[in-house]
Amino acid sequence: MPEIRTDFPCATEVIETLWVPLPDGTRLAAKLWRPAGTGRHPAILEYLPYRHRDGTRHRDQGLHGYLAAHGYACLRVDIRGMGNSSGLLHDEYSLQEQLDGVDLIAWIAQQDWCDGQVAMIGISWSGFNALQIAARRPPALKTVIPVGFTDDRYATDVHYVGGCLSKDNFDWSATMLAQNDLPPDPAEFGPKWREEWLKRAEVNEPWAHIWFAHQRRDAYWQQGSICQDFSAIQVPVYAVSGWADNYSEAVPRLLAGLTVPARGLIGPWAHSFPQDVAVEPGIGWLQEVVRWCDHWMKGAPTGIMDEPMLRVWMQDSVRPATCYTDRPGRWVGEPVWPSPRIINARYPLNRDGSLGGDAPGPEAPVPLCSPLWVGLTAGEVGRYGSDADWPPDQRLDDGGSLVYRSAPLSEQTEILGAPRLHLRFSVDKPVALVAVRLSDIWPDGAATRVTLGLLNLTHRDSHGSPTPLVPGQVYDTVVELDDIAHAFPVGHRLGVGLSTTYYPIAHPSPEMATLTLHHGATALILPVRPPQDSDTALRPFDPPEQAANSPHTYHTTQGPPRRVTQDLLTGRYQVDFPRWTYGVEFHDIATTVTSAGMVRHEVTEGDPLSAVTTTEYTVSIARPDATVGHQSKGRLSCDATHFRLQTELTVTENGQTIFERRWDKRIARDLV
């Protein structure tokens, strides 16, 4: 936990309610922290949907109050149609959201408390839109600091990972459905809050209806994907993530693609700000933000641009476990990225199950048709640091996979970057997928998963133009695994596991496909980083600290457990993930928010069309005048040609139903 700092360079004042007018008459709701008194200061903006009044209130003060006390005017703004902002929200990362952000920045720059300069900061959604808005080049925007983000909305977000239908696609839609019809706060919004609430409920349709209509990387996903044109960004970027986060691979890609001054930071963290982490060690990240902003917005000589372009936590080997509260390792740095120091080491996959060797073995095909239980112990994808988020011993999933092991390592081998598998294969069905896992094999055989790659093999040449596989035809492709920094110790082995299923992380192909692996041409390419003496001279980070948060109390709530169930008699498997289960009371606004969610994935062995995902969400907001609520249930199922998306929604006030709606959509499968 970060230390709560109380002595700061300047006193601050907080404006709880600030209204930002947009050209079309919409008002965005904002909260402002700024140095006390008159004067103009650079501004730092966080712009996201998660209800600043009663959603992120418990953490906003610690972040923005800290930065304001170092001489910045800090704003936390709800996007159109969320929280106390007027208007309607129809989808994530929309063009309208970005254009609103451009207008918002122009308005901030014109205020008498702003010196005309604006930075954007934020994690997840607000990391996404900071980059998206930067690509639109609003004149007053001087720098962006995205955390836990992606540059590719299609292939490395929560929708179609590697072209495979991600388990989080339908789940995330259900999560946002439970947020999108919550009302404004009457204390701020005024007497028309109920009218605005009902407008939100009437347009609150599951976003999965849109996402499932775009199963390939078309213009819909290209909009807002920064990787389409890195050169559009013309301001300095400080990109941050954690190895335990779903989005860590975006940082190296961004550094490689940008043409502007940039720095990257990747720690061991899950999806969190680096000063307040569930996976230690945390760092004094807010001090780094001040150094960055002081350099680019105040012209102060902080030295931050003299430090390595990419700084990462080189993770030591750990035993497989479902939860880590800390990861041993050390900080390393690269002055440029991609780094010329990285050596691409080639490890052929050999027919005898060995990995590596000076010369590839014979071109020997080996068939594989994995059972549907491979992936049940994959853990979570976007980890938030809670129990049972990490994968346990990989020997469970390896039992249904093709497995390759290197000889015991004679010296420590450290990797930094994205491992790749050059794959030569054929299949017997027109649609198939492959999951590739790199593991750290302990001397006693325990296998810790290091990184993962997924590929829908109909997307072998392009996510935008997939083509059916011709049974029996031999193909070559590359499966890219997520970037990682990991040290394999002496005596350990490198392990590679390949499977044709990885449920529920990836939705199964419509038929049980047999993949035939062609040895000789199939090889793992590892980004090996030789040890560098300069790592020991890196400037140490300060201890974590932040300002005091707003007064709040967490209340114990009973949610569903994280559970994997395998019925050996029926062959029915079930994976349960709890979602957003909490209760928090905000004392200064007399408001209590409670939430409980669950997503369940089920499948029967041998029948990929039996895969079903169900979701349940309940949210309530209790205020002195009323208690408002949302309840919803969703079900995703499929047949050989279509997905079926069923959802039911109920909105309540003081326990009485005031709005209901049901959906039942069939959407054709598009080589997924």
C-alpha positions in Angstrom: 0.0 0.0 0.0 1.3 3.5 -0.8 2.2 5.9 2.0 -0.3 8.7 2.5 1.6 12.0 2.0 0.4 15.1 3.8 3.2 17.6 3.2 3.2 19.1 -0.3 4.7 21.9 -2.3 1.4 23.8 -2.4 -2.0 23.9 -0.9 -5.0 22.8 -3.0 -8.7 23.4 -3.4 -11.3 21.1 -4.8 -14.3 22.1 -7.0 -16.7 19.2 -6.6 -19.0 20.1 -9.5 -17.8 21.7 -12.7 -19.7 21.7 -16.0 -18.0 21.6 -19.4 -20.3 22.8 -22.2 -19.8 21.1 -25.6 -20.7 22.7 -28.9 -23.9 20.7 -29.4 -25.3 21.7 -25.9 -24.2 18.5 -24.1 -22.6 19.1 -20.6 -19.8 17.0 -19.3 -19.6 16.6 -15.6 -16.1 17.2 -14.0 -14.4 17.5 -10.7 -11.4 19.8 -10.4 -8.4 19.8 -8.1 -6.1 22.8 -8.4 -3.5 24.8 -6.4 -5.2 27.2 -4.1 -5.6 30.8 -5.0 -5.4 32.5 -8.3 -2.9 31.6 -11.0 -2.6 29.6 -14.2 -1.2 26.1 -14.2 -0.8 23.2 -16.6 -3.8 20.9 -16.5 -3.9 17.1 -16.3 -7.1 15.4 -17.6 -8.5 12.0 -16.8 -11.5 11.3 -19.1 -13.5 8.1 -18.7 -17.0 6.7 -18.2 -16.8 5.3 -14.6 -18.8 7.9 -12.7 -16.5 10.2 -10.9 -19.2 11.1 -8.3 -19.9 7.6 -7.0 -17.7 5.3 -9.0 -14.0 6.1 -8.9 -14.4 8.6 -6.1 -12.6 6.4 -3.6 -9.3 6.6 -5.6 -9.5 9.9 -7.5 -8.4 12.1 -4.6 -5.3 10.1 -4.0 -4.2 10.5 -7.6 -5.4 14.0 -8.6 -5.0 15.6 -5.2 -1.4 14.5 -5.2 -0.7 16.0 -8.7 -2.6 19.2 -7.9 -0.4 19.6 -4.8 2.6 19.7 -7.2 1.3 22.6 -9.2 -1.2 21.1 -11.7 -4.9 21.7 -12.3 -6.3 18.2 -12.4 -9.7 17.2 -13.9 -11.7 14.0 -13.6 -14.3 14.1 -16.4 -17.2 11.7 -17.2 -17.6 11.0 -20.9 -20.9 11.8 -22.6 -23.9 9.8 -21.2 -22.2 8.5 -18.1 -22.2 9.6 -14.5 -23.5 13.2 -14.4 -22.6 14.0 -17.9 -25.6 14.5 -20.2 -26.1 12.9 -23.6 -26.2 9.2 -24.5 -23.5 6.5 -24.8 -23.8 3.9 -27.6 -20.4 2.1 -27.6 -16.9 2.2 -26.4 -14.1 4.4 -27.9 -16.5 6.1 -30.3 -15.6 8.9 -32.7 -18.1 11.1 -30.7 -16.1 10.4 -27.5 -12.9 11.4 -29.2 -14.3 14.6 -30.7 -15.8 15.5 -27.3 -12.3 15.0 -25.9 -10.9 17.5 -28.4 -13.5 20.1 -27.5 -13.0 19.4 -23.8 -9.2 20.0 -24.1 -9.8 23.3 -25.9 -12.2 24.4 -23.2 -9.8 23.5 -20.4 -7.0 25.5 -22.1 -9.1 28.6 -22.2 -10.0 28.7 -18.4 -8.4 31.3 -16.2 -6.8 28.6 -14.0 -5.0 26.9 -16.9 -1.9 28.1 -18.6 -3.0 26.7 -22.0 -1.3 23.3 -21.6 -3.1 20.0 -21.1 -1.9 16.5 -20.5 -4.0 13.3 -20.4 -3.5 10.5 -17.9 -5.4 7.4 -17.2 -5.6 3.6 -16.8 -7.5 1.2 -19.1 -10.4 3.2 -20.9 -8.8 6.5 -20.2 -5.4 5.1 -21.4 -7.1 4.1 -24.6 -8.7 7.4 -25.3 -5.7 9.5 -24.3 -3.9 8.0 -27.2 -6.9 8.1 -29.5 -7.4 11.8 -28.8 -3.7 12.5 -29.1 -3.9 11.1 -32.6 -6.4 13.9 -33.3 -3.8 16.5 -32.3 -5.7 19.0 -30.3 -3.3 22.0 -30.1 -3.3 22.4 -26.3 -2.5 18.7 -25.7 1.2 18.5 -24.7 1.7 14.9 -23.6 -0.2 11.7 -22.7 0.5 9.1 -19.9 -1.5 5.9 -20.8 -1.5 3.0 -18.3 -2.9 -0.5 -19.0 -4.0 0.2 -22.6 -3.8 -1.3 -26.0 -3.0 0.1 -29.4 -5.0 -2.5 -31.3 -8.7 -2.7 -30.4 -9.3 -5.9 -32.3 -6.5 -8.4 -31.7 -5.1 -7.4 -28.3 -8.1 -6.0 -26.4 -10.9 -8.2 -24.9 -12.7 -9.0 -28.1 -10.9 -11.2 -30.6 -7.5 -12.1 -29.2 -5.4 -13.4 -32.1 -8.6 -13.5 -34.1 -10.2 -15.9 -31.6 -13.4 -15.0 -29.8 -12.2 -13.9 -26.3 -14.1 -15.1 -23.3 -14.2 -11.4 -22.2 -16.1 -10.2 -25.3 -19.6 -11.2 -24.1 -18.6 -10.7 -20.4 -17.4 -7.1 -20.9 -20.5 -6.2 -22.8 -22.6 -7.5 -19.8 -20.3 -5.5 -17.4 -21.0 -2.2 -19.3 -24.7 -3.0 -19.7 -24.8 -2.9 -15.9 -23.1 0.6 -15.9 -24.8 2.3 -18.8 -28.3 2.7 -17.4 -27.3 4.0 -14.0 -28.7 7.5 -13.3 -27.1 10.9 -12.7 -27.0 12.1 -9.1 -29.9 14.5 -8.4 -27.7 16.5 -6.0 -25.5 17.5 -8.9 -27.6 17.0 -12.1 -30.8 18.6 -10.9 -34.5 17.8 -11.1 -34.3 16.3 -14.6 -32.2 13.4 -13.4 -35.0 10.8 -13.7 -35.8 11.9 -17.3 -32.1 11.5 -18.2 -32.1 8.1 -16.5 -34.9 6.7 -18.5 -33.3 7.9 -21.8 -30.2 5.9 -20.8 -32.3 2.8 -20.1 -34.1 3.1 -23.4 -30.9 3.1 -25.5 -28.9 0.6 -23.3 -28.4 -2.3 -25.7 -25.7 -4.9 -25.2 -22.6 -3.7 -27.0 -21.9 -7.4 -27.9 -24.5 -7.0 -30.6 -22.1 -4.6 -32.3 -18.9 -6.5 -31.5 -20.2 -9.9 -32.8 -21.3 -8.2 -36.0 -17.6 -7.4 -36.6 -15.7 -10.7 -36.2 -12.8 -9.6 -38.4 -10.5 -6.6 -38.2 -12.6 -4.2 -40.3 -13.0 -0.5 -40.3 -15.0 -0.6 -37.1 -12.0 -1.9 -35.2 -9.4 0.2 -37.1 -11.1 3.3 -35.8 -9.4 4.1 -32.5 -6.6 1.5 -33.0 -3.4 3.6 -32.7 -1.4 1.0 -34.5 -3.1 2.0 -37.7 -0.9 5.1 -37.8 1.6 5.7 -35.0 2.8 8.9 -36.8 -0.6 10.5 -36.0 0.6 11.0 -32.4 2.8 14.1 -32.3 3.2 14.6 -28.5 5.5 12.8 -26.0 4.2 9.6 -24.6 4.9 7.9 -21.2 3.4 4.4 -21.6 3.0 2.1 -18.6 1.7 -1.4 -17.9 2.4 -4.6 -15.9 3.4 -8.1 -16.9 0.3 -9.4 -15.1 -2.0 -7.1 -17.1 -3.8 -8.1 -20.2 -2.2 -5.1 -22.1 1.5 -5.3 -21.3 2.5 -6.1 -24.9 1.2 -2.7 -26.1 4.0 -0.8 -24.4 6.9 -2.3 -26.5 4.8 -2.0 -29.7 4.1 1.6 -29.0 7.7 2.4 -28.4 8.7 0.7 -31.6 6.1 2.5 -33.6 6.2 6.1 -32.3 8.4 8.8 -33.8 8.0 11.2 -30.8 9.9 11.2 -27.5 8.6 8.3 -25.5 9.4 6.2 -22.4 8.0 2.9 -21.4 7.6 1.3 -18.0 6.5 -2.3 -17.3 6.4 -3.7 -13.7 5.2 -7.0 -12.3 1.8 -5.4 -11.7 -1.8 -6.5 -12.6 -4.3 -3.9 -14.0 -3.5 -1.1 -11.6 -1.6 2.2 -11.1 2.0 1.3 -10.2 1.8 3.1 -6.8 -1.2 1.1 -5.5 -0.7 -2.5 -6.6 -1.9 -6.0 -5.8 1.4 -7.5 -7.1 4.5 -6.0 -5.4 6.8 -4.3 -5.7 5.0 -1.0 -6.2 6.9 2.1 -7.0 6.7 5.9 -6.5 4.9 6.3 -9.8 3.2 9.6 -9.0 6.7 11.0 -8.5 7.5 9.8 -12.0 4.4 11.5 -13.3 5.5 14.7 -11.7 9.0 14.4 -13.2 7.5 13.7 -16.7 5.0 16.6 -16.6 7.5 19.0 -15.0 9.9 18.2 -17.9 7.3 18.6 -20.7 5.0 21.2 -19.3 7.3 23.3 -17.1 10.6 22.9 -18.7 12.2 21.7 -15.5 15.4 19.6 -15.6 14.1 16.4 -14.0 16.5 14.1 -15.9 13.7 11.7 -16.9 14.6 11.9 -20.6 18.2 10.9 -19.8 17.0 7.5 -18.5 16.4 4.3 -20.5 13.6 4.4 -23.2 12.2 1.1 -21.8 12.4 0.1 -18.2 11.0 -3.3 -17.1 10.9 -5.7 -14.2 12.9 -8.8 -15.1 10.9 -11.4 -13.3 12.6 -14.3 -11.5 11.3 -17.8 -11.8 8.5 -18.7 -9.4 6.6 -21.9 -8.6 3.2 -22.2 -10.3 0.4 -20.8 -8.1 -3.0 -19.3 -8.6 -2.2 -16.1 -6.8 0.9 -14.0 -6.4 1.1 -10.9 -4.1 4.7 -10.2 -5.2 7.1 -11.2 -7.9 10.8 -11.3 -7.2 13.1 -9.8 -9.8 15.1 -6.7 -10.7 14.7 -3.6 -12.8 16.5 -3.6 -16.2 16.6 -0.9 -18.9 17.0 -0.6 -22.6 18.2 2.8 -24.1 16.2 2.2 -27.3 13.5 -0.2 -28.4 13.6 -2.4 -30.3 16.9 -3.1 -28.7 19.8 -4.3 -30.8 21.0 -6.2 -27.8 18.2 -8.7 -28.1 19.2 -12.0 -29.7 16.6 -14.1 -31.5 17.5 -17.6 -30.4 15.9 -20.4 -32.5 14.7 -23.6 -30.8 13.3 -26.2 -33.2 10.4 -28.4 -32.1 11.5 -31.9 -32.6 9.4 -35.0 -33.2 10.8 -36.7 -30.1 9.4 -33.9 -27.9 12.7 -32.2 -27.5 13.1 -28.4 -27.9 16.2 -27.0 -29.5 19.3 -28.5 -31.1 21.8 -27.5 -33.7 19.9 -29.0 -36.6 16.2 -29.6 -37.1 15.0 -33.2 -37.2 13.2 -34.8 -40.1 10.0 -33.3 -41.5 7.8 -35.6 -39.4 4.1 -34.8 -39.1 2.3 -35.4 -35.8 -1.5 -35.0 -35.3 -3.2 -33.3 -32.4 -6.8 -32.9 -31.4 -7.0 -31.5 -27.9 -9.8 -32.2 -25.5 -12.0 -29.3 -24.6 -10.8 -29.3 -21.0 -7.4 -27.8 -22.1 -7.6 -24.3 -20.8 -9.7 -24.9 -17.8 -6.7 -24.1 -15.7 -5.6 -21.2 -17.8 -6.5 -18.6 -15.1 -7.7 -15.2 -15.9 -6.5 -13.1 -18.9 -6.9 -9.5 -17.6 -5.8 -10.0 -14.0 -6.8 -7.6 -11.3 -4.7 -9.2 -8.5 -7.4 -11.2 -6.8 -7.1 -14.9 -5.7 -7.0 -17.6 -8.4 -6.3 -15.2 -11.3 -3.1 -17.0 -12.3 -2.7 -20.4 -14.0 -1.7 -23.3 -11.8 0.8 -26.0 -12.8 0.7 -26.4 -16.6 1.0 -30.1 -16.5 -2.8 -30.2 -16.3 -3.2 -28.5 -19.7 -0.1 -30.1 -21.1 -1.8 -33.5 -20.8 -4.0 -32.6 -23.8 -1.3 -30.8 -25.8 1.8 -31.5 -27.8 4.6 -30.7 -25.4 8.3 -30.0 -26.1 11.1 -29.6 -23.5 14.6 -28.3 -23.8 17.6 -29.8 -22.1 18.3 -28.4 -18.6 19.8 -24.9 -19.0 23.5 -24.7 -18.3 23.3 -20.9 -17.7 20.6 -18.5 -16.7 18.6 -17.4 -19.8 16.7 -14.1 -19.7 14.2 -13.1 -22.3 12.6 -9.7 -23.0 10.1 -9.2 -25.8 7.6 -11.3 -27.7 8.5 -15.0 -28.3 7.2 -16.3 -31.6 6.4 -19.7 -32.9 7.1 -20.3 -36.6 4.5 -23.0 -37.3 4.1 -25.3 -40.3 0.8 -27.2 -40.1 -2.2 -28.7 -41.8 -5.7 -29.3 -40.5 -8.7 -31.4 -41.3 -11.4 -28.7 -40.8 -12.0 -25.3 -42.4 -11.8 -23.5 -39.1 -9.3 -24.2 -36.3 -7.3 -22.4 -33.7 -4.0 -23.0 -31.9 -2.9 -22.0 -28.4 0.9 -21.8 -27.7 2.2 -21.7 -24.2 5.8 -21.0 -23.1 6.5 -22.5 -19.6 9.4 -22.5 -17.1 9.9 -26.2 -16.2 11.3 -26.8 -12.8 13.7 -29.8 -12.1 10.8 -31.7 -10.4 8.6 -31.2 -13.5 6.4 -28.4 -12.2 5.5 -26.0 -15.1 4.9 -22.3 -14.6 3.3 -20.6 -17.6 5.4 -17.6 -18.7 3.5 -16.3 -21.7 0.7 -17.2 -24.1 -0.2 -16.8 -27.8 -3.5 -17.5 -29.6 -4.2 -17.6 -33.3 -7.4 -18.3 -35.2 -5.7 -20.2 -38.1 -8.2 -18.8 -40.6 -6.4 -15.5 -39.7 -3.0 -16.9 -40.5 -2.3 -14.2 -43.1 -4.6 -11.4 -42.0 -7.1 -10.5 -39.3 -8.8 -8.3 -41.8 -9.2 -11.0 -44.6 -9.4 -14.4 -43.1 -9.9 -17.4 -45.4 -11.1 -21.0 -44.7 -8.4 -23.6 -44.2 -8.2 -26.3 -47.0 -8.1 -29.7 -45.2 -4.8 -31.4 -45.8 -3.0 -28.3 -47.3 0.2 -27.4 -45.6 0.6 -23.8 -44.3 3.2 -21.7 -42.7 2.4 -19.0 -40.2 3.7 -17.2 -37.1 2.0 -17.2 -33.7 3.2 -14.3 -31.6 3.1 -14.7 -27.8 2.6 -11.8 -25.4 5.7 -9.8 -24.5 7.4 -10.8 -21.3 10.5 -10.4 -19.2 11.5 -13.6 -17.5 14.7 -15.2 -16.2 15.0 -19.0 -16.6 17.4 -20.3 -14.0 20.2 -22.8 -14.4 18.9 -26.4 -14.4 15.4 -25.4 -15.5 14.0 -26.3 -18.9 12.1 -24.3 -21.5 8.7 -25.8 -22.3 6.3 -25.3 -25.2 2.8 -26.6 -25.2 0.5 -26.5 -28.3 -3.2 -27.2 -28.2 -6.2 -26.9 -30.5 -8.5 -25.7 -27.7 -8.1 -23.2 -24.9 -11.5 -22.9 -23.3 -12.8 -20.6 -22.0 -10.0 -18.1 -22.9 -10.9 -18.7 -26.5 -14.3 -19.9 -27.7 -14.0 -23.3 -29.4 -13.9 -23.7 -33.2 -17.3 -25.1 -34.5 -15.8 -28.6 -35.0 -13.2 -30.6 -33.2 -10.2 -30.0 -35.5 -7.1 -32.1 -35.8 -4.0 -30.1 -36.4 -1.0 -31.8 -37.9 2.3 -30.3 -36.8 5.1 -30.5 -39.3 8.4 -30.7 -37.6 11.7 -29.5 -39.1 10.2 -26.1 -40.1 8.4 -25.5 -36.8 10.5 -23.5 -34.3 10.3 -21.3 -31.2 12.1 -17.9 -31.5 13.1 -16.5 -28.1 14.1 -12.9 -27.6 17.1 -13.5 -25.4 18.6 -10.5 -23.5 22.2 -10.9 -22.4 22.9 -9.5 -18.9 23.9 -5.8 -18.8 26.2 -4.3 -16.2 24.4 -1.0 -16.7 21.3 -2.4 -15.1 22.9 -2.1 -11.6 23.4 1.7 -12.2 19.7 2.4 -12.8 18.2 5.2 -10.6 16.1 3.5 -8.0 12.4 4.4 -7.8 11.1 6.3 -4.9 8.7 4.5 -2.4 5.0 4.6 -3.4 3.0 7.5 -2.1 -0.2 9.3 -2.8 -2.6 11.9 -1.3 -5.3 10.8 1.1 -8.4 9.4 -0.6 -11.9 10.6 0.0 -13.6 9.2 3.1 -15.2 5.8 2.4 -15.8 2.4 3.9 -15.8 -0.9 2.2 -18.6 -3.3 3.2 -18.2 -7.1 3.0 -20.3 -8.5 0.2 -20.9 -12.1 -0.6 -20.2 -12.9 -4.2 -19.7 -16.1 -6.2 -16.4 -17.9 -5.7 -13.8 -18.4 -8.4 -14.3 -22.1 -9.2 -13.4 -24.7 -11.8 -15.7 -27.8 -11.9 -15.0 -30.9 -13.9 -17.7 -33.6 -13.9 -15.8 -36.7 -15.0 -19.0 -38.8 -15.4 -20.8 -36.4 -17.8 -17.8 -34.6 -19.3 -19.4 -31.3 -18.4 -16.9 -28.6 -17.4 -17.6 -25.3 -15.7 -15.5 -22.2 -15.0 -16.9 -19.4 -12.8 -15.4 -15.9 -12.5 -16.6 -13.4 -10.0 -17.0 -9.9 -11.3 -17.2 -6.5 -9.7 -18.4 -7.7 -6.3 -18.0 -5.0 -3.7 -19.8 -2.5 -1.5 -18.5 1.0 -0.8 -20.0 3.8 1.3 -19.0 7.4 0.4 -19.5 9.3 3.6 -19.1 12.8 2.3 -22.0 12.4 -0.2 -24.1 9.9 1.8 -24.1 7.3 -1.0 -23.5 3.6 -0.9 -22.8 1.6 -4.1 -23.0 -2.2 -4.1 -22.3 -4.5 -7.0 -22.2 -8.2 -7.6 -21.4 -10.0 -10.9 -20.7 -13.5 -12.1 -19.7 -15.0 -15.4 -19.9 -18.8 -16.0 -18.4 -20.8 -18.9 -19.7 -24.3 -19.6 -18.8 -26.9 -22.2 -19.3 -30.7 -22.7 -16.3 -32.8 -23.8 -16.3 -33.6 -27.5 -19.0 -31.1 -28.3 -17.7 -27.5 -29.1 -21.2 -26.4 -29.9 -22.2 -27.0 -26.3 -20.1 -24.0 -25.1 -22.3 -21.6 -23.1 -21.5 -18.4 -21.3 -23.9 -16.9 -18.8 -23.6 -13.6 -16.9 -25.5 -12.1 -14.0 -25.1 -8.5 -12.7 -26.7 -6.6 -9.9 -25.9 -3.0 -9.1 -27.6 -0.6 -6.6 -26.9 3.0 -5.6 -28.5 4.0 -2.3 -28.9 7.8 -1.7 -30.9 9.7 0.9 -33.7 10.3 -1.6 -33.9 6.9 -3.4 -32.2 3.6 -4.1 -31.8 2.8 -7.8 -30.8 -0.5 -9.2 -29.9 -2.6 -12.2 -30.3 -6.4 -12.7 -29.4 -8.2 -15.9 -28.7 -11.8 -17.1 -27.1 -12.8 -20.3 -26.5 -16.1 -22.2 -24.2 -16.7 -25.2 -24.6 -20.0 -27.0 -23.9 -21.2 -30.5 -24.5 -23.7 -33.3 -22.4 -24.5 -36.3 -23.4 -21.3 -38.2 -24.5 -18.7 -35.7 -24.0 -17.3 -32.2 -27.1 -16.6 -30.1 -27.0 -13.7 -27.7 -29.8 -13.5 -25.1 -30.1 -10.8 -22.5 -32.7 -9.6 -20.1 -32.6 -6.3 -18.2 -34.5 -4.8 -15.3 -34.1 -1.2 -13.9 -35.6 -0.5 -10.4 -36.3 2.5 -8.2 -36.9 1.8 -4.5 -37.4 -1.9 -5.3 -40.1 -1.2 -8.0 -39.5 -2.1 -11.6 -39.6 1.0 -13.8 -38.1 -0.4 -17.0 -37.6 -3.9 -18.6 -36.2 -5.2 -21.9 -35.3 -8.5 -23.5 -33.1 -9.3 -26.5 -32.6 -12.5 -28.5 -30.1 -12.1 -31.3 -28.7 -14.6 -33.8 -25.4 -13.5 -35.5 -23.7 -15.5 -38.2 -20.3 -17.0 -37.4 -17.5 -15.5 -39.6 -14.8 -18.1 -39.6 -14.7 -18.0 -35.7 
